[in-house]
Every structure is written in structure tokens, then in C-alpha cells.
Amino acid sequence: MANAPKTTSPAKQESGNSGNLFASLSIVICFIIGYLIWKYVMGNPSNFIDNNPENQPLPGNYGGMVYHAGVVVPILIGLFLMVWVFAIERFIVIGKASGTGNVGNFVRKVQSLLKTGSIDTAIAECDKQKGSVANVIKAGLLKYKDVEANPGLDAEKSALAIQKEIEETTALEMPMLEKNLNVLATLVSIGTLTGLLGTVTGMIKAFSALATGGAPDSAKLANGISEALINTATGIATSTFAIVMYNILTAKIDKLTYSIDEAGFSIVQTYAANHK
């Protein structure tokens, strides 16, 4: 029995377009918020001597120190905010993909229903569970019913048809889970490189203070070194959080993928065992 190639549904296309819009807007908004935090929070006049942002920060005032760390800081703040925005968004999406109940318990329940031949009950459990995992398993179960309703079909080809249905549905569902993970992966590198850029600009200012005739300008020298260190620390923090969140989210997606593979294998094996 020939299977027509699957096409992405309008709902999924709309979801993909909204995801792209979300990513684009989030990046722009994070940079804007980063600049506003740097300009109006870190650069608040109360953080500086004589309430003048051009003066040195008050002793022990880290906000003023960060403000004087240069124009790379708002970029780093924007990148740091992006890590949290995209991480939270992925946690929400993956949570919805897991469904309403525990994925492991759901898969075990489907497997036990398959052993008793309760296909309709298993499909009902998928409707109750919802989410990407349930959608893939339901597609396999529906194909199971379809091929079982045609006893004249070759058992081996029918098993392959069920497996193909599961693989095709998985190919439609999984990209939605992995969407925007590439942004987090990119932030791992960009955070470090942007921090390094701030480090270099800070050291340039420090060495320019040493290059002046006569005694070095101690204030400019200190500001340059401070700028270098603050940018380095912010860049490292951004990259660290990005790689931690990326690994956590990847592990969650791998767990869902394993659950889909486990249930799909059970469906195919059950059909093959019952139609030898």
C-alpha cells in the first residue's frame, strides 16, 4: 500500500513562523533592555561622586563600575538576557511536548495495553496525554489499526509501514522541540568572544594611560583594567549559563526521543509478533 508523502500542516507552519518572529523580536528586545539597564540603572547619577556619571563611581558601587566598563557591557547584558529568555521558552515548549502526565509512565501504560491488544484504549490514552510524544505514538497506533484492518497485506510490509509512519511523524514533531536551541549554542561562543572584545578595549585604554608623557594617569589605568575584567567576567558568565541551559535542554529532548523510540519499537514488535 503506497503512502503519500507527508506535508507540514498549516498549524505547524504557523507555529514555525510565530517561533521565528518570537526569536527575532526577543533578540532585538533583549539588546534594547540591555542598553536601558546599562544607561539608566548602572548609569544612575546616584552611583557616582557628585551625582555625575562622568565622575568616578562611589566606593564599592558596582553599578557605577559596570557603567564605566564601556559600550560593550550593554551588548553583554543583552546576550545574558537572551540566554534566559530562550532557555525559559524552550522549557515551556518541551514541557508541553511531554504532555499532561509523566512520559515514562505513559509509555509503560501504552506498552501494557499493546500486550493485551487494547489498541483503542491506547489511542485514548494518547488523546489524554497530549504532546509530541503522544502524537507520534498515536500516529503509529492508528497505522497499526489501518494495516490490521487489511488482513491481506504482507505482515513484513505492514510492520515497515507502521515504522515509517512513526518515523515520519517524529520528523515533523522533533524540529519544534529543537527550535531556537541553535541560538543558545551560538550564545556560548558569542558571549565569550564579546567579553574578549571588551577585555581588549579595556586593555587598550589601560596601556594608553601608561603611554602618556610623565607619570601615568592612575585613574585611567584603573578604569581600563576594570573595564577589561568586568567585560571578561560578564562574557564568561553568559557563556557558562548558555552551555548549562543548552545541555539541560538537550538532555530533556534526548529523553523524549528515547521514549518515542521505545514506544515505537513496542508497536512494531507487537504487530510483528501477532502476525507471524
HELIX and SHEET records of a PDB file:
HELIX    1   1 PRO A   10  LEU A   36  1                                  27    
HELIX    2   2 ILE A   37  MET A   42  3                                   6    
HELIX    3   3 PRO A   45  ASN A   47  5                                   3    
HELIX    4   4 ILE A   49  ASN A   51  5                                   3    
HELIX    5   5 TYR A   62  TYR A   67  1                                   6    
HELIX    6   6 VAL A   72  SER A   98  1                                  27    
HELIX    7   7 VAL A  103  LYS A  115  1                                  13    
HELIX    8   8 ILE A  119  GLN A  129  1                                  11    
HELIX    9   9 GLY A  131  GLU A  148  1                                  18    
HELIX   10  10 ALA A  155  GLU A  178  1                                  24    
HELIX   11  11 LEU A  181  LEU A  210  1                                  30    
HELIX   12  12 SER A  218  ASN A  274  1                                  57    
END                                                                             
